Amino acid sequence: MSRRVFVLGALGAVVVAGGVLAAVLVPGQGDPAAQPLPPAPGEPGSPWQTLPADVTELRTGPGEYLLTLRIQVPGPDPSCVREPHIGPVTETAATITADVLYSTKGTCPEKVPVELQLSTTSPVANRTVTLNSTQPWHRSGDAWTH
């Protein structure tokens, strides 16, 4: 019985010593300079980033409560972009304000058009539309311009 306890005790000491050695040898455990760098944008394993979209066209409709937005996003490979969407919409009697966003890993230099619809709670009419806190859009007849 005492030989068995000795062997188990020795085995336990080896396991503990191995764990301590592994903790010392694993990068990022202790020495800040030894921590691995995160991948650069565009490299496999890069994190997705949410960015404001470039709005190139604005149209009223279909219907008086919708705006159709044409945006440019990375593409044409579907893995270049995900989740193009319109953030919270803020409305007043004279304005409509929203963020237009998408997520990317920055792996595709080409751009492709995508259309999104912005829904309002009251008719769009001739209200000023500001997207991504940039220059406002104004309605001129059936067209929207900056």
N, C-alpha and C positions, 0 to 999 in steps of 0.2 A: 504494500500500500504506500509506503514512504517513497519508493522508487517512482511510482505512478505520479504522486504529488510533485516530486522533483522534476520529472519530465514535463508535466503540464505547466509548472511554474517557469521552467526554462523556455518552453514554447511561447508562453505568454510574454515573456521579456523580449523575445525575438520579434514577435508581432508588434509590440509597442515601439521597439527601436526602429523597426521598418517604417512604421507610421510616422515617426518623428523625422526620419531621413527623407521620406517622401514629401513631407510638408516643407522641408528645407529645400528640396530640389525642384518643386513645382513652381514654375514662373508665376509671378503675381502674388506670392505668399510671403510678404515681408518686405522685400526690397522693391520700392516703387519703380526703380529703373528696370527691373526685370519683368514688369507687367507687359503682356503682349499688346501691341497697338491695335486699335480697331481697324477694320478694313476701310480703305479709301472708297469714296463714292464710285460706283461702277464696278467694283470688284465683287466676286462671289461672296456672299455673306454680308454685304453692305446693308445697313438699316434703311428702311423706307423713310423718306422725308416728305412732309406735307408742305406744298408750295402754292402760292397764288397763281392762278391760270391767267394767260394772256387772252383777254376778251377781244375778238377781232370784229364781231358783228352783233348787233342787237336788233331784234324784230319784235313787234307786238303780235301776240296771239300764239296759237289759235285761241280765240276768245278774248274778251276784254280784261280778264284776270291773269293772263299769262304773258310772260316775255320769253322769247326763244333766244338763247345766247349761243353764239359759235365761239368756241375757245380752241386754242392750240395746246396740245399736250405731246409728250414724247411718244414716239411710235416708229414704225407701224407694228412692231412686235407687241402682242398683248401683255407680255411680261414687263414692258417698259413703264406702264402706268396702271394705277388702280384707283378706284373710288373718286372719279371726277364728280364733284357735288357742289351744291350751293349751301353755304353756311347760313346761320340765322339771318332772317330778313327783318329789317326795321323799316317801318312805314310811318310817314306823317301825311298830312293832307297834300303836301307839296313835294315829298321826296320818297324814294325807295333806295335803301342801302343794303348791300349784302357782300359777302366774300364768296369768291368762286375759287375752289381749291381742287387739288389732285395730289396723289402720292406717287413718288417715283424713287428709284434707286440711282437715278442719274446715269443709266447705262446706255441710253439711246439718244444720239445727238439730233436725229431727224424729228420733225414735228408733224403731227396729223391733226385735222380738224375733228372736233366732237361737238355735238349740240346738246345743250341742257335746257330745261325749262324752269323758270323762276315763277312761282305762284304767289299772287298777292291776295290780300283780304278784301280789297276794294279795287274798282277798275283802275287800270294803269293810267289811262287818259294821257294828260300832258305833264305828268310828274317828272321831276329830274331823277335820273337813276345813277347812283354812284356804286361802282363795283371795285372791290379790293382797295378802297380808299384812294383811288386815282382820279384822274380828270372825269368829271361827270358827263353823262350822256343826256342830250336834249332831243326831244321829238320835233321833227320838222316835216309836217305832212305825214306820210307813211314811213319815212326813214328816221333813223336815230343817228345822231352825229355828236362829236365832242365839241 
